[in-house]
Amino acid sequence: MAKALVVDDNDTLRQGVVEVLERMGHQVFEAPGGAEGLEQFDEQSPDLVITDLKMDGVDGMEVLQTVREASPETVVMMMTAFGSIERAVEAMKAGAFDFIAKPFPPDLLRTRVERALQIRDERRRTERLEHENEMLRRDSDLEFDAEIIGESPPMKQVLDRVEQAAHSDSTVFIHGESGTGKELVARALHRASPRAEGPFVKVNCSALAESLLESELFGHEKGAFTSAHKRRLGRFELADGGTIFLDEIGDISPAIQLKLLRVLQEHEFERVGGEETLSTDVRVVTATNRDLRQAVEDGDFREDLFYRLHIIPIELPPLRRRRDDIELLVQHFIDKLGSRTRSSATEVDPEVLEVLKSHSWPGNVRELENVIEHALVFAGGDTITIDELPPMLGGGEGQPEVGLSAVEQSSLPEVLEEIEQELIEEAFERAGGVKAETARLLGIKPSALYYKLEKYDIEQGEESEETTS
C-alpha cells in the first residue's frame, strides 16, 4: 500500500482516478487544484503524486517543481490532454516520472501506477544503501579485530557462551566494565549467526539526547521537526534482516525504554512524525557497564524491559581477572598498531611484561591498547622497554614526571588534574575532535567529557555534521 495524492480541477476525472487507486489498495488523498494539492502534499507526504498539467492558478508544472524540491524521492506522474504532449515532455525533463494522455482507460492507469511505485521502491532501496554506506563511513576509523583474543578460563567461558547463543534470535545482554570489549563480542555474535550476511548496526545510546536518539533508532519523516528536511531511515529499519547493537542501553530515557519494549514485543514501530507502522526483523544485542538490576530497583529502568533484554546474559571479565591473556593481547596490539605508529618494535622486554601483568587496568583492554600504542610511538628499537611506557607505569625519558617529586612541588589533586587534562587532550586529538568518540576512548559519559572540556578550557572547535546530526 502506498500513499497517493491526486490533483485535478476536473471533479469527474479526479474522482475516477481516486476510485481506481483505492481499488488497488492504496491510501488516496485528493485536491481540486494545485494550491490545495501542495497543502495536502505538506500534510500527507505521499509516495506518489498524480497531477493534471493544465490547471488555473497553480498548474501542474508548479506542483511538480515544488514536490521535486521538497521531496526528491516522491514519484510524480502528469495527466495531460492530447494537445499538450509537448508540455508533458517538458515535465518529464523537469523530473516527472511519466505522463498519461487523457482520456485513458483504468487498466492503463493501473499499469502506469504500478510502474511508478516500482520506481518508488527502487529509490527507497537506494536510500537504504546510502544510509548503510554512511554508517560504514562513520565507523571506518573504528578498527575491530577479526577475532576475540584470549585463552584464559574466563574468556573461554565467554567464547563458549557466544558460540551457543549465536545461532538463535534471542536477545543478548552483554555486561562488563568499560573497555572490556563488549562491541567486539556483539560483532562476534553477528558473524557467527545465520544473519551474518545481513547488516550489523550499532547505536551508542549514551551519545545522543533523547529526541535525537528516538530519530536515530526509529527514523523520522520530513517535517517531523525543524531540521527534518527529508525522510531519514532509522537504525531498526536499516538493520532489518541483521543485528542491531544497542550500546550503553542503561542510559536510555523512560520514553525510549517504552518504545524499545514495543519493538521487542511486536517487532513494529513508527518513524518520528509518521503514521505508517513499520515491521522489522532484527536480532537485538545490548550492552552496558551499569548494574541494571540496581537501576530496576531504583526505578530508573523498566523491569519488563530488563527481562526482555536479559534472555541470554554474557558477563565480560575485566582484564585484571584474565592476566594470562595480557601477553597475547600485547603481541596482538603490536602487530595491529605497528604500521600506524611506524614503529620497528616487534616485541616487549620481559620486565615490561611483568609490569603490565601487575597493573590493575581500570580501563581494561582499551587502556592496554592505548599503553601499547604510546610505547610503540616512543620505542627506539625492536623491543619495547620500561622507559617507553607511560609515566603511570614507570616510563622514563622524555615523559612528564608524576612520581613523588612532582607531588613535592604541587598538591596531589593538582598533579592528578594535570594528568587528567593531558589524557583528555590526547584522546581528543586521537578522536579528531569528535566528542562522542573522545568519551568512548576515555570510557566516560559524554556529559562528563563536556564538563571537563570546559573545566580545562580545551579548544573544542566544531564537530562534523555527521556526528551531530
N, C-alpha and C positions, 0 to 999 in steps of 0.2 A: 504494500500500500504506500502511495506517495501523497504528498500534499500538493494540490494543483490550484492555480488561480486562472480564471477565465475572464478576460476583459474585452467587452464589445458593447457598442451602443445600440445594437440591434437585439432587442429583447428575445425575439423568437429564436434567432440563431444561437445566441448565448445560452439560452436555457436548453437547447438541443445538445450543445456541446457538453454542458454540465451533466445532462442525463446520461450521455454515453460514458463519460468518465466515472460517474458514480456506479454504473453497471459494471465497470471494470474493477470496482472495489476501492477506488481512490477517494480521499477526503478532498472535497472540492469547495472552493470559495469563488464568488463571482462579483464583478463590478460593472456598472453600466457606462463607464468612461475611464479615460486614462488617469485623471486625478484621483478618482475613487480607487482605481486599481493600485496606484502607488501607495495609497493609505493602507489597503489590505495587504500589500506586499510587506510593508514595515511591520504590521501587526502579526502576520501569519508565517513569514519566512518560508514560502513554498519551495518545493523542489522543482516545480515546472510552472512556467507562465505561458499561457496561450492567449495572445492578444491580437485584436484586429489592427491592421496597419493604418487605415484611414478613419480618424475619429475627430469630432470637433474638440477644440481646446487642446488638451494634451494628447498627442497622437501616439501611434504605436512605436515610432522611432524614438520618441522621448521616453516612453516606457522601457524600451529595450536598453537605451543608454544608461538610464538610472539604475535599472536592475543589474546590468553588467558591472557598473562602477561599485555598487554596494555589495554585490554577491556574485563574483565571477563563476562560482560553481553551480548557480541556478541555471537550468536549461530554459531557453526562451524559444517559442515557436510562433511564427507570424501567420495570420489569416489575411488573405487579400483577394480583392476582386480580380478577374482575369485581366482587366485593362491596367493593373498596377504591378505587373510582374517585374518590371524594371526596378521599381521601388523595393520590391521584395528581395531582389538580388542585392541591392544596396544594403538592406538589413542583414543579409547573410554575411556580407563583408564586414559589417559592424559588430558581428558576434552572434547573430541569431543562429540557432541550430538548424532550423528548417522553415519552410513556408508551405502553406497549403492553399490552393486557389478555391474560392467559393464559386458555385456551390460544390459540396463534396459529400460523398456517401459516408455513413457511420463506420463502415469497415475500413475505409481509407484513413479516417481519423484514428481509429484504434491502432492500426499498423504504425502510423507515424508516432503516436504517443508511446507505444512500446519501444520503438527505436530511441526516442528521446530519453526514456527512463533507463535504457541500457547505457546511454552516454552518461547519465547521472551516476549510475553505479560505477562505471569505469573511472569517473572523476573522483568519486569517493575512495576507491581503491588507491588511486594515485595519491590522494591526500593522505591516506593512511601510511603509504610507503614513505612519503615526505616526512611525516611525523616520526616514523621509525628511524629514518636516516638522521633526523635532527637529534634524536636520543643517542644514536651511536656517536654522533659528533660530540655531544655533551660528555659522553663517557670515554672518549678516545684517549684522554690524558690520565685515565684511571686504569692502571695495568693490573690485571689479576692473573694469578698463577694458574697453570694448566692443571695443577693437582694440589691437594692439601698435603702439606709437608708435616710429617710426624709419625713416629713409630712407638712412642711411649704408650703404656697401657691406657691412660685416659683418652688419648687420641684414637687408639684402635677401637675403643668403645664408641666414639663419635662416628668413625668411619663405618662401623657395623650398623649403627643406627641410620646413617644416611642411605646405605645400601638397602636396608629393609624398608625404609619409608619411600624410597624414590619411585617405586612402581605403582603407588596408589595416588589418588587425587585428594587425599585428606589434607587438611590444613596442618602446617608445621610451625611450631613456635620455637624459635632459637633464642636462648638466653645466655648471656655471658657478659663479662666486663668489656669496657671499651677497648678496642684494639685486638680482640681475640680472634677475629676472622669470621664474623657472622655472615657477612655477604659472600665470602668465599664458600661457606657451607651451603648457602642458598643457591649459588650458581652450580655447585656440585650436584645438588638435588635435581635441579633442572636438567643438567646434562645427562644424568642417569635415568631420567624419566621418559615415558612414552611421548612427552611433549617436547622433547629436545629439539625437534625441528621447528617448533613454534617460537614466538618471541619470549625473551626474558626482559621484563620491565621492572625497573627499580624506582621507588619513591622514598625519598628521605622525609619522613613526616614531621621532623622537628625543624626543618629548614624553611618552612613556609607558614605564613599566617593562616588562620582558619579559612578565610574566604578564598585565598589563593590555593590552599590545599584541596578544597572542595572542587575547584575548577580543574586542578591538576589530576585528581582522581577520576572525576566523572565527566569532564569536558564542559563546554558552555556553548550556547547559541549566540549568534550575532545579536548584539544589543542587550545581552544579559546584564552588563554593567558598562560603565563609562568607556573603558578601554577595550571592550569586546567588539572589535571591528569586523571580525569574521568568526565563523563557527570553528571551534577547536575540539578535537577529539581528546577524550580523557584517557588516562593510563589503563583503566579497566577495559576500555574499548580497544585500545592498541594491543593489549595483552591477550586478546581473545585467541583461544587455542594454545596458549602457552602458560607462563608462570608470572605472577606479579609478586614482587618482594617489597613488603612494607617495612622499611627500617625505622627504628625508634617509634614503634607503634604505641608505646606508653605515653607519648606526648600529645596524642590527638585529643581534640575537644569532645565534650559530650555530644554535641550535634553531629560531628563526623562519626563518632562511635555508633550512633543510631543508624546513620546511612550505611555504614560498613556492615552492620549486623544484617540489614535488609539484603545487601548483595550476597552475603554468605548464606542466608536462609532461602532466598528466592531467585538468586542469580539475575536480578533485574535492578535497573537504576534509570534515572533521567538526568540529562545534562542540565547544568545550571541555566535557568531561564527557559527550559524546554518542557514540552508536554509529552513528547513521544517516549514511551517506555522501551528501553533497550535491553536486550539479553546479552549475557556474557558467559563464556565457558573458560574459566581460568582456574589454575591451581594457586592458592594463596599461601605464601610463606611470610611470616612476620618475625621481627627480631627486636630485642630491647635489652638494655643493661639495667632497667628498673625492676624492682620487685613488684610485679603486677598483682600478686596475691595481697600484698600490703596495700596497694593502690585500691583494690576492690574493697578491702576492709575500711579504708579511709573515705570511701565514697567517690574517689576520683576516676574510677574505671568501672564500666558496667560488668556485672557478674556474668550475665548471659553471653556477652561478647567474649569475655575471658575464656569461658568453657568452649565456645565455638572455635577460638583460635588455638586452644591448648590441647587439641586432639592428639598430636604427636609432638611431645616436647623433646628438644635436644639441648642439653646443657654443655656449653663450651668451657673447658677448663682454662684458668688463667695460666700464663707462661710459668709462673713460679711453681705450679703443680705438674709441669711437664718439662723439667730442666733437662731431661735426657734428649729432648728434641732440639736443644739450643745449637748444638754443633751442626746438625743437619740444616737448620734454618740459617745459620751464619753462612754456610757454604752456598746455600741457595741464593741468598741476597747478594753475595759477592758475584756470583755468576749473572744474576739479574741486573745488577746496578753497575757492573764494571764498565760497560760501554757508555752509559750515561755520564759517569764521572770521569771517563777517560783515564782510569786508573790501571796500573800494571799489576796491582796486588791480586794474588790468586789464593792466598791462604792467610791464616792468623797464627800469631805466636801462641804456643801452649799457655803462656802466662795470661795472655788476653782471654783465652777461652775460659780459664779458671775465674777471671774477674767477671766475665759475662754470666757464668753459671751461678755465681754467688750474689748477683744483683737481684733486687726484689721485683723489678719490672712492673711498676704500677701502670705503665702504658701498654704492657703486653707485647704481642708480636709486632704491632705497628711501631712501638718505641724501639724495639730491637732493629727493625729495618732502618729507622732514622739514624740510629747509632752506627750501623754498618756503612750507610751512605756517607755520614760525616767522616768516618775513619778512612774510607776509600778516597775522599777528596784530599785528605792530608797525608795519605800514605806516600812515602818516598821510594819504596821499593816493591819487591814481590810479596813481602809479608807485612801484615798489619801488626804494629807493636803497641805497647801501652801508651806511648807518647801521642799516638794518633787517635786515641779515644777521646770523647768529650770530657770536659773537666769533671763532671759529676761521677765519672768512672775512673778518675785518676789520670786523665790525659794531661800532657805537659806542655811542650814547647809551642809558643805562639798562641796559646789558649788563655782566655781570661781566667784569672786565679779566683777560685771560690772556696779555698780552704780557710783555716783559722786565721791566717794572716790577713785575709780580706775582711773577716769579721772584726779583727782588731781595729781596722780603720773605719768601719761602719757598723751600724747595728744589724742584727740578724734579719729583721724584717726588710731593711734597706737592701741587703745583699740578695735576699730572695726575690724582691721586686725587680732588681736588675736582671737576675737570671730569667724571671718570667717574661720581662719585656723583650729580652734577646730571643727567647724561644718563639714568642708571638711574632716578632718581626721576621724571623727566619721562615716560619710556617706561612706567613702572609705573602712573603716573596715567592716561596715554592708554589703556592696556590695561584700565583698570577694575580693577586689582589681580589680573588673571589672569596667572599666571606664565608659562604656555606662550606666550601672546600677547606678553608683555613680552620674552621671549627672542627671539621671531620679529622683533619690531621692532628689537631691538638687533643681531640677526644672530649671536647666541651660543647655545651649548647651554644647555638648562635647568639642567643640573648646575652650570655656571659661574655662571649667574644666582643660584641658591640660595646659593652661596658668597659672592657679592658682596652679596646682600641681608643676610646675617648679618654680613659684614665691616663694612658701613656702618650697621648697625643700622636698616635701613629697615623701618618698620612694615608687616607683611605681612597681618595680618587673616586671614580665612578665605576660601578660594576657593569659588566657586559650585559646587554639586553637580554640574552638568553638565560642568564641566571636570575634575573629579576622579574621576568615575565611569567 
